[in-house]
């Protein structure tokens, strides 16, 4: 017999099957033939019985496996045996059980013996006196016939004394794929909370979410707890940065005799990026333009000319950077406008204080990029596009502004002068330009766009003049669009109620449509109170809100180490159906 060890120290027994060799002879006596036939039959029967097989045939199986019987029964006290037995409703995959079983407190190595649908689990260590033990089977356990996984995690509690621990934590994971997420609970009473690193420490208790993301951790010892959610890709019960997704709730938890159940915990999942971005390549496009490519998407607010330096590699003479603008197609690229380069020289790019979307600064060790100067004059003419409006679109909302993108630096005053917006009556609309950077601007009409109105944007291309004086002559570019009909729109009106909310900060409330083609909307409130979403397209919407405690207008997911809680958020229980010309009213969102 050969013993193999699985995850969490599980030891499973696997029988080594003897191989029988037959020697060929020219003549076999009848007895030898019969003997060989019997041996082969025994071996085939042995393999058939020893192999783990589900009964064949029958209708498509969509029923998840369940636990039908346990020894001991849950909540058994004064338990003094050395083994536990669990019976499943059907044949299950052994490996999925090995990877989903956990006993708290730790009882050392587990030995698992199978008999059909029953598994017997024996312990290496002697059980502690007067202690509640919890055996957990996660939802990754699957049946053999169709691979159906358990609908919810299973917990079996027993005690070696006369008392069963009564603490419990429950809640829900909010994610695009909430099923199968591990939820880890760490007791803080016997450790320094500041030193708890999930990348090094395994949890004291755990469970796993079902299909709807709900979780429940019963039979906990009373005390202080830290809870984290994790998509444990390596199934090793520790956090692997940049591999595992994680989620952090809005607080830590204290279970007391007066309050031994804390339910309604909400967690959002995210991914951590701890690797520093770097400049992967730099290339001269022409005599005054350089294309930079980064290893990942860049926070465009940090892409500023004062953060970029170019020097001649021989003389160290500086080449002036006039502007740095992000690409319209990918935010991992940027175009630099420079003073005229010398085509015979090699230049080095140095970067500082540019960050990725996770706040990681470009690594100092990898910020040097080299490129050969170009002597080719810039002959490319500027062109313009509308970034938030598709030409001929009829889905523009009244009140929208117009986001403009230009492929390179131009003289702003002349570009503004060559831009015009007219309605169907050829009435020109005045407005104000706000330049987000040298190549992106927002035009806000002084009078909001009207309902169901055709509009025309005209740009005199002669007004788009780059630094080299390139321009189109005697040409105009036209964009046409129409605003939606208000009679096809609806609204949602309601209130956000404070409930248990104690955090300070603006409240950001979002209405996210279930259909991707529809537009999401967000409003912000200075405090709990009335809200209104006007001019919503027909469809179903999911409402959620968060409290912007750090005042950066972006939801903070929290961090694992050093530990920092997430911002408070709430998701409305039901989807809200919006119909044309109707207002859905009295929607109440309560911070529980």
Phi and psi in degrees as a GROMACS rama.xvg file:
@    title "Ramachandran Plot"
@    xaxis  label "Phi"
@    yaxis  label "Psi"
@TYPE xy
-111.403  134.455  UNK-2
-105.262  132.877  UNK-3
-122.515  147.05  UNK-4
-111.252  130.759  UNK-5
-103.027  -167.116  UNK-6
-62.3901  152.08  UNK-7
61.1049  26.3754  UNK-8
73.1655  17.9947  UNK-9
-72.1335  135.211  UNK-10
-114.994  119.166  UNK-11
-112.291  143.496  UNK-12
-91.001  129.194  UNK-13
-129.545  127.523  UNK-14
-82.8078  135.825  UNK-15
-84.5883  123.02  UNK-16
-87.0331  124.999  UNK-17
-69.6103  140.271  UNK-18
-97.0799  127.264  UNK-19
-106.012  124.987  UNK-20
-102.107  137.183  UNK-21
-109.366  129.365  UNK-22
-87.0973  132.629  UNK-23
-76.922  137.971  UNK-24
-135.951  161.515  UNK-25
-73.8832  -30.3316  UNK-26
-130.045  129.18  UNK-27
-111.484  132.391  UNK-28
-79.5642  159.978  UNK-29
-60.2036  -38.6043  UNK-30
-63.315  -41.5747  UNK-31
-64.4808  -39.512  UNK-32
-63.3804  -45.0644  UNK-33
-63.0866  -41.6909  UNK-34
-61.6263  -45.6877  UNK-35
-62.9355  -40.805  UNK-36
-60.8788  -41.4424  UNK-37
-64.881  -41.241  UNK-38
-62.6065  -46.0621  UNK-39
-61.8908  -41.1225  UNK-40
-62.4792  -40.7339  UNK-41
-64.6597  -43.4952  UNK-42
-62.8936  -44.7776  UNK-43
-61.809  -43.4721  UNK-44
-62.7077  -40.1638  UNK-45
-61.5901  -46.5918  UNK-46
-62.0073  -41.5789  UNK-47
-64.1794  -40.6717  UNK-48
-75.0328  -36.8557  UNK-49
-77.1319  -27.9311  UNK-50
-70.413  147.582  UNK-51
-90.1251  107.583  UNK-52
-132.395  144.062  UNK-53
-91.4166  148.832  UNK-54
-58.61  131.714  UNK-55
-78.3401  166.734  UNK-56
79.0699  -176.797  UNK-57
92.4348  174.422  UNK-58
-69.9356  168.738  UNK-59
-62.0707  129.79  UNK-60
-91.2975  118.139  UNK-61
-120.324  7.82458  UNK-62
-87.6239  125.347  UNK-63
-72.0218  150.989  UNK-64
-69.2723  151.085  UNK-65
-134.075  169.543  UNK-66
-95.0706  122.831  UNK-67
-100.695  -23.1329  UNK-68
-158.506  144.912  UNK-69
-137.745  152.995  UNK-70
-130.757  120.521  UNK-71
-76.7066  171.924  UNK-72
-69.2968  153.189  UNK-73
-62.3688  145.604  UNK-74
71.0601  20.0012  UNK-75
-68.0249  135.986  UNK-76
-110.174  164.638  UNK-77
54.7173  39.8659  UNK-78
-76.6889  131.881  UNK-79
-136.534  21.4811  UNK-80
-87.3284  176.668  UNK-81
-114.731  8.77846  UNK-82
-147.491  155.928  UNK-83
-124.983  143.133  UNK-84
-123.622  137.526  UNK-85
-130.06  132.804  UNK-86
-114.461  129.484  UNK-87
-94.4448  160.178  UNK-88
-73.8107  -16.5982  UNK-89
-157.511  174.636  UNK-90
-65.3471  133.389  UNK-91
-123.301  159.757  UNK-92
-73.6201  121.439  UNK-93
-62.1088  -43.4543  UNK-94
-61.6811  -37.371  UNK-95
-65.4229  -30.934  UNK-96
-71.2563  -45.2766  UNK-97
-54.9571  -37.3306  UNK-98
-86.6065  -2.45233  UNK-99
-120.965  3.06336  UNK-100
-100.465  140.794  UNK-101
-153.05  135.861  UNK-102
-123.375  131.215  UNK-103
-127.003  136.145  UNK-104
-63.3178  166.159  UNK-105
-60.836  135.222  UNK-106
-115.948  18.0494  UNK-107
79.9803  -156.87  UNK-108
-67.409  138.328  UNK-109
-104.404  140.459  UNK-110
-113.794  125.451  UNK-111
-111.971  124.133  UNK-112
-119.393  131.914  UNK-113
-105.438  145.188  UNK-114
-145.494  95.1474  UNK-115
64.1407  -120.817  UNK-116
-90.6048  3.12022  UNK-117
-108.165  142.556  UNK-118
-124.761  136.222  UNK-119
-111.213  129.874  UNK-120
-115.518  119.6  UNK-121
-112.574  153.423  UNK-122
-104.219  148.453  UNK-123
-80.9733  -40.9634  UNK-124
-92.5403  156.467  UNK-125
-75.2848  135.932  UNK-126
-68.8236  144.649  UNK-127
-72.0827  153.788  UNK-128
-76.3482  148.701  UNK-129
50.0402  47.3919  UNK-130
-129.525  136.557  UNK-131
-87.3484  126.668  UNK-132
-109.243  143.832  UNK-133
-127.325  118.421  UNK-134
-95.1911  128.175  UNK-135
-120.566  133.009  UNK-136
-113.725  121.612  UNK-137
-77.8737  173.505  UNK-138
-79.1199  2.67689  UNK-139
-78.511  -10.0491  UNK-140
-62.4019  128.079  UNK-141
-130.27  154.821  UNK-142
-81.7998  167.013  UNK-143
-83.2665  -34.2958  UNK-144
-65.3138  -48.2856  UNK-145
-131.637  0.43794  UNK-146
76.1017  19.1675  UNK-147
-66.6934  133.737  UNK-148
-95.4151  160.466  UNK-149
-60.9081  140.68  UNK-150
-70.8879  -29.7953  UNK-151
-150.847  156.949  UNK-152
-67.4784  153.814  UNK-153
-115.977  135.023  UNK-154
-125.091  130.843  UNK-155
-119.38  118.281  UNK-156
-110.522  138.517  UNK-157
-148.591  159.215  UNK-158
-131.539  143.136  UNK-159
-84.0383  -3.72652  UNK-160
-118.015  -159.612  UNK-161
-96.3133  11.446  UNK-162
-135.034  139.596  UNK-163
-107.684  128.247  UNK-164
-59.0273  141.545  UNK-165
-112.851  -0.461192  UNK-166
-69.1497  151.935  UNK-167
-155.248  144.21  UNK-168
-129.298  134.871  UNK-169
-145.449  158.164  UNK-170
175.742  -150.962  UNK-171
-148.709  141.952  UNK-172
-95.4399  129.798  UNK-173
-106.834  113.981  UNK-174
-163.694  161.313  UNK-175
-63.313  -25.9636  UNK-176
-135.874  81.541  UNK-177
-80.9426  -9.29768  UNK-178
-74.5905  141.403  UNK-179
78.9462  12.5921  UNK-180
-79.7554  132.659  UNK-181
-79.7383  141.043  UNK-182
-120.406  118.719  UNK-183
-106.887  137.421  UNK-184
-118.566  129.458  UNK-185
-117.183  126.237  UNK-186
-75.2369  133.14  UNK-187
-101.632  -8.10484  UNK-188
-64.6444  -35.5353  UNK-189
-104.21  14.0663  UNK-190
-144.588  158.988  UNK-191
-77.8809  120.685  UNK-192
-62.4262  -31.2015  UNK-193
-69.3679  -20.2184  UNK-194
-97.9294  -1.58511  UNK-195
-73.6665  112.022  UNK-196
-118.026  109.831  UNK-197
-62.0766  -14.8023  UNK-198
-76.3301  -12.2549  UNK-199
-124.365  -20.5305  UNK-200
-115.885  130.15  UNK-201
-83.4868  156.172  UNK-202
-73.7476  160.212  UNK-203
-82.3702  -33.2718  UNK-204
-138.58  156.51  UNK-205
-153.858  162.202  UNK-206
-151.698  -177.547  UNK-207
-139.999  142.592  UNK-208
-74.7113  153.134  UNK-209
-88.0624  -165.188  UNK-210
-62.6285  -31.6831  UNK-211
-93.7524  4.80181  UNK-212
86.8985  0.540295  UNK-213
-77.1215  151.732  UNK-214
-142.827  157.896  UNK-215
-151.571  126.364  UNK-216
-114.524  95.9617  UNK-217
-93.9825  172.65  UNK-218
59.6372  41.0832  UNK-219
-89.6377  146.057  UNK-220
-67.8453  140.643  UNK-221
-65.4382  143.431  UNK-222
152.177  -164.557  UNK-223
-94.4904  137.244  UNK-224
-134.433  146.711  UNK-225
-114.429  133.147  UNK-226
-116.854  135.111  UNK-227
-138.191  151.872  UNK-228
-107.04  147.579  UNK-229
-152.212  135.552  UNK-230
-91.1996  91.8005  UNK-231
-78.8431  85.7277  UNK-232
-63.1331  -38.7318  UNK-233
-89.3815  -2.91932  UNK-234
52.8986  43.8287  UNK-235
-114.221  4.23494  UNK-236
65.7297  16.5806  UNK-237
-131.077  159.986  UNK-238
-84.1246  126.644  UNK-239
-108.979  106.329  UNK-240
-58.5248  140.861  UNK-241
68.1105  1.04223  UNK-242
-111.045  -52.4544  UNK-243
-89.091  134.023  UNK-244
-73.6129  153.738  UNK-245
-142.159  165.449  UNK-246
-147.6  146.367  UNK-247
-128.733  133.798  UNK-248
-76.042  -175.196  UNK-249
-88.6552  -1.63641  UNK-250
-164.437  172.273  UNK-251
-94.6535  173.073  UNK-252
-132.451  141.604  UNK-253
-121.669  117.467  UNK-254
-98.6973  125.037  UNK-255
-126.837  166.973  UNK-256
-58.0987  -32.4309  UNK-257
-78.7805  -27.0858  UNK-258
-140.104  82.5884  UNK-259
-96.8886  -0.117456  UNK-260
-126.025  125.428  UNK-261
-124.802  110.737  UNK-262
-115.295  173.688  UNK-263
77.8003  19.9716  UNK-264
-72.1202  132.445  UNK-265
-118.708  137.759  UNK-266
-139.351  134.433  UNK-267
-107.229  141.346  UNK-268
-91.4956  150.039  UNK-269
-151.172  175.53  UNK-270
-119.214  147.372  UNK-271
-104.594  134.547  UNK-272
-119.627  108.63  UNK-273
-107.335  -1.37183  UNK-274
-85.2701  136.482  UNK-275
-73.359  136.377  UNK-276
-69.6803  161.928  UNK-277
-146.208  160.187  UNK-278
-79.4994  113.293  UNK-279
-86.8093  -28.7829  UNK-280
-162.188  156.767  UNK-281
-141.489  141.079  UNK-282
-150.976  134.409  UNK-283
-75.5788  126.166  UNK-284
-83.5106  -42.9835  UNK-285
-155.161  -164.232  UNK-286
-65.752  -19.3517  UNK-287
-130.863  11.4008  UNK-288
-132.162  137.19  UNK-289
-128.48  131.877  UNK-290
-97.5812  125.207  UNK-291
-107.536  135.809  UNK-292
-119.919  129.874  UNK-293
-103.907  163.71  UNK-294
-71.3541  -16.629  UNK-295
-158.72  176.264  UNK-296
-61.9804  140.95  UNK-297
-111.484  143.371  UNK-298
-69.2091  107.312  UNK-299
-65.8379  -19.0158  UNK-300
-68.8466  -19.4982  UNK-301
-94.8656  -3.42034  UNK-302
-85.7339  84.9408  UNK-303
-125.277  151.81  UNK-304
-61.4973  -30.9595  UNK-305
-71.4865  -9.80901  UNK-306
-97.2644  4.38246  UNK-307
-128.612  132.768  UNK-308
-130  138.993  UNK-309
-127.398  134.651  UNK-310
-139.094  152.641  UNK-311
-69.5409  128.569  UNK-312
-67.5082  -21.963  UNK-313
-90.7724  -52.5274  UNK-314
-93.6306  -11.0555  UNK-315
62.0047  16.1456  UNK-316
-68.6257  139.117  UNK-317
-79.1621  139.419  UNK-318
-105.346  118.247  UNK-319
-64.4842  136.142  UNK-320
-100.294  115.007  UNK-321
-85.2421  -35.4978  UNK-322
-158.288  153.523  UNK-323
-132.973  122.107  UNK-324
-130.205  140.535  UNK-325
-73.1404  157.182  UNK-326
-73.7263  150.728  UNK-327
-76.263  -23.0625  UNK-328
-97.8186  -31.1191  UNK-329
-150.036  134.123  UNK-330
-87.7416  16.4514  UNK-331
-99.1824  6.00079  UNK-332
-126.505  152.253  UNK-333
-146.027  151.298  UNK-334
-114.547  129.552  UNK-335
-101.118  138.483  UNK-336
-102.091  121.815  UNK-337
-120.832  169.231  UNK-338
-65.2796  168.189  UNK-339
-61.9633  130.795  UNK-340
-86.0195  160.482  UNK-341
-100.199  118.982  UNK-342
-65.8399  -9.94311  UNK-343
-97.0158  -1.0195  UNK-344
-111.167  157.799  UNK-345
-108.34  136.909  UNK-346
-117.235  155.521  UNK-347
-120.978  133.166  UNK-348
-100.092  131.77  UNK-349
-122.264  143.714  UNK-350
-132.206  144.644  UNK-351
-142.383  151.917  UNK-352
60.4943  19.3124  UNK-353
-94.4391  133.424  UNK-354
-121.217  158.476  UNK-355
-87.9862  -175.788  UNK-356
-69.1589  -14.6827  UNK-357
-99.0519  3.48113  UNK-358
90.3816  3.03755  UNK-359
-75.8949  131.626  UNK-360
-81.5897  144.143  UNK-361
-52.5861  128.508  UNK-362
-60.5986  133.82  UNK-363
-65.9827  -26.0161  UNK-364
-79.6694  -14.4884  UNK-365
-126.781  28.2965  UNK-366
-96.4489  -1.71885  UNK-367
-89.8937  123.62  UNK-368
-126.338  137.201  UNK-369
-111.188  142.98  UNK-370
-150  152.232  UNK-371
-84.1883  133.094  UNK-372
-62.1823  154.111  UNK-373
-111.672  138.007  UNK-374
-101.803  6.59666  UNK-375
-81.5641  121.998  UNK-376
-64.1943  154.691  UNK-377
-79.1559  114.172  UNK-378
-118.683  6.29046  UNK-379
-77.6636  129.805  UNK-380
-86.9384  142.019  UNK-381
-65.7113  146.566  UNK-382
-134.098  159.649  UNK-383
-124.417  152.389  UNK-384
-147.059  157.647  UNK-385
-98.2224  119.703  UNK-386
-84.1276  -23.6576  UNK-387
-113.439  5.65191  UNK-388
-134.862  124.382  UNK-389
-83.5492  136.94  UNK-390
-57.8561  135.535  UNK-391
72.0571  11.6991  UNK-392
-67.0069  146.635  UNK-393
-118.126  22.2156  UNK-394
-116.737  22.9364  UNK-395
-82.8353  136.787  UNK-396
-90.8695  140.849  UNK-397
-55.727  134.406  UNK-398
94.7036  -8.67026  UNK-399
-67.9996  151.916  UNK-400
-98.0189  177.458  UNK-401
-118.736  119.891  UNK-402
-95.2983  124.729  UNK-403
-111.782  136.719  UNK-404
-123.762  134.013  UNK-405
-122.129  140.671  UNK-406
-72.6331  -11.0724  UNK-407
-158.632  172.392  UNK-408
-59.7804  134.376  UNK-409
-136.244  167.75  UNK-410
-73.7387  113.91  UNK-411
-62.3814  -45.888  UNK-412
-61.2436  -39.5145  UNK-413
-71.7404  -36.5799  UNK-414
-63.5122  -41.7503  UNK-415
-64.0913  -38.622  UNK-416
-66.4313  -29.8126  UNK-417
-88.4671  3.45437  UNK-418
-100.424  135.569  UNK-419
-143.905  150.402  UNK-420
-128.754  125.658  UNK-421
-128.863  148.141  UNK-422
-89.2966  -174.069  UNK-423
-66.1621  -20.7992  UNK-424
-89.3991  11.0705  UNK-425
61.5305  27.8351  UNK-426
-85.4767  126.448  UNK-427
-79.3221  137.364  UNK-428
-104.453  126.429  UNK-429
-81.0658  168.568  UNK-430
-178.098  -174.795  UNK-431
-123.067  140.37  UNK-432
-96.0641  136.584  UNK-433
-122.13  116.323  UNK-434
-87.2607  117.265  UNK-435
-77.4777  -32.5709  UNK-436
-161.157  -166.453  UNK-437
-69.6953  -17.428  UNK-438
-122.208  2.12049  UNK-439
-132.903  131.716  UNK-440
-139.508  155.505  UNK-441
-118.395  127.303  UNK-442
-104.039  121.361  UNK-443
-111.811  112.454  UNK-444
-61.3924  143.663  UNK-445
-68.1324  -27.6231  UNK-446
-115.168  125.778  UNK-447
-54.9864  147.655  UNK-448
-57.5371  141.965  UNK-449
-90.806  163.997  UNK-450
-68.3065  133.298  UNK-451
50.3555  46.9639  UNK-452
-117.63  129.141  UNK-453
-74.5283  141.275  UNK-454
-132.721  155.839  UNK-455
-131.101  126.404  UNK-456
-101.026  125.301  UNK-457
-117.468  134.415  UNK-458
-126.478  118.669  UNK-459
-76.5903  109.952  UNK-460
-66.536  -20.4494  UNK-461
-63.938  -17.4892  UNK-462
-85.6198  -10.8619  UNK-463
-92.1896  100.307  UNK-464
-120.043  121.035  UNK-465
-86.8629  -176.298  UNK-466
-67.4764  -23.2801  UNK-467
-90.952  1.11443  UNK-468
86.0353  6.87649  UNK-469
-69.095  140.22  UNK-470
-163.646  158.329  UNK-471
-85.1822  145.333  UNK-472
-114.546  146.882  UNK-473
50.5039  46.7476  UNK-474
-144.152  151.407  UNK-475
-138.516  142.455  UNK-476
-110.142  134.445  UNK-477
-117.658  135.652  UNK-478
-124.792  134.023  UNK-479
-120.989  143.075  UNK-480
-156.82  167.838  UNK-481
-137.19  140.736  UNK-482
-78.0331  154.556  UNK-483
-71.3938  161.536  UNK-484
-83.0563  121.524  UNK-485
-58.6227  -25.4778  UNK-486
-69.1852  -11.4518  UNK-487
-100.244  7.24981  UNK-488
-113.527  156.903  UNK-489
-130.581  -167.894  UNK-490
-151.05  162.814  UNK-491
-127.706  128.385  UNK-492
-128.98  137.629  UNK-493
-172.434  -161.617  UNK-494
-136.381  147.401  UNK-495
-100.089  122.185  UNK-496
-101.334  140.597  UNK-497
-64.2797  -44.7416  UNK-498
55.5082  -121.487  UNK-499
-93.3467  9.80864  UNK-500
-65.3095  124.127  UNK-501
-121.962  -11.7826  UNK-502
-73.7994  150.977  UNK-503
-101.886  152.471  UNK-504
135.336  161.63  UNK-505
-65.4205  150.022  UNK-506
-104.046  121.364  UNK-507
-101.099  119.748  UNK-508
-112.79  128.277  UNK-509
-118.471  143.629  UNK-510
-114.922  106.647  UNK-511
-106.871  121.123  UNK-512
-72.5559  149.277  UNK-513
-74.2267  -25.3633  UNK-514
-90.3706  127.811  UNK-515
-63.8626  -28.5177  UNK-516
-72.0448  -17.0116  UNK-517
-84.9989  161.744  UNK-518
-95.134  134.584  UNK-519
-78.663  152.995  UNK-520
-132.92  147.37  UNK-521
-136.424  136.035  UNK-522
-126.122  158.019  UNK-523
-125.854  145.483  UNK-524
-125.036  144.08  UNK-525
-74.131  -21.489  UNK-526
-161.765  165.583  UNK-527
-53.6988  143.511  UNK-528
162.076  -157.769  UNK-529
-75.5167  147.062  UNK-530
-138.3  162.238  UNK-531
-151.286  130.396  UNK-532
-108.462  109.819  UNK-533
-98.2673  158.347  UNK-534
54.9063  54.4475  UNK-535
-95.9528  141.784  UNK-536
-71.766  154.95  UNK-537
-61.4627  138.479  UNK-538
151.842  -177.603  UNK-539
-100.499  138.44  UNK-540
-126.342  145.29  UNK-541
-106.092  124.563  UNK-542
-99.7077  134.519  UNK-543
-147.443  154.6  UNK-544
-142.1  150.877  UNK-545
-139.068  155.676  UNK-546
-97.419  119.796  UNK-547
-82.8584  75.9739  UNK-548
-65.6191  -30.7819  UNK-549
-95.5849  5.18213  UNK-550
58.5763  35.2154  UNK-551
-111.876  6.73198  UNK-552
67.5407  10.7441  UNK-553
-128.252  138.919  UNK-554
-65.3246  132.489  UNK-555
-100.045  119.663  UNK-556
-80.3113  -12.5793  UNK-557
85.5039  171.308  UNK-558
-132.504  156.696  UNK-559
-86.6517  -42.8454  UNK-560
-153.808  116.179  UNK-561
-62.9856  146.893  UNK-562
-74.1268  133.613  UNK-563
-144.835  129.974  UNK-564
-69.4075  160.544  UNK-565
-81.6896  170.949  UNK-566
-78.135  152.738  UNK-567
-68.6312  132.127  UNK-568
-141.591  161.677  UNK-569
-142.976  141.853  UNK-570
-117.127  127.133  UNK-571
-62.9629  139.101  UNK-572
-60.9717  -39.8208  UNK-573
-115.81  157.206  UNK-574
-75.5449  151.647  UNK-575
-109.707  123.552  UNK-576
-92.1357  121.612  UNK-577
-101.722  131.283  UNK-578
-119.833  154.559  UNK-579
-60.6269  136.862  UNK-580
64.8026  15.9311  UNK-581
-119.991  148.158  UNK-582
-115.063  120.121  UNK-583
-82.9478  115.479  UNK-584
-116.065  169.272  UNK-585
61.0208  33.9924  UNK-586
-78.8636  121.944  UNK-587
-113.493  122.013  UNK-588
-111.696  114.857  UNK-589
-110.563  125.715  UNK-590
-75.1151  109.192  UNK-591
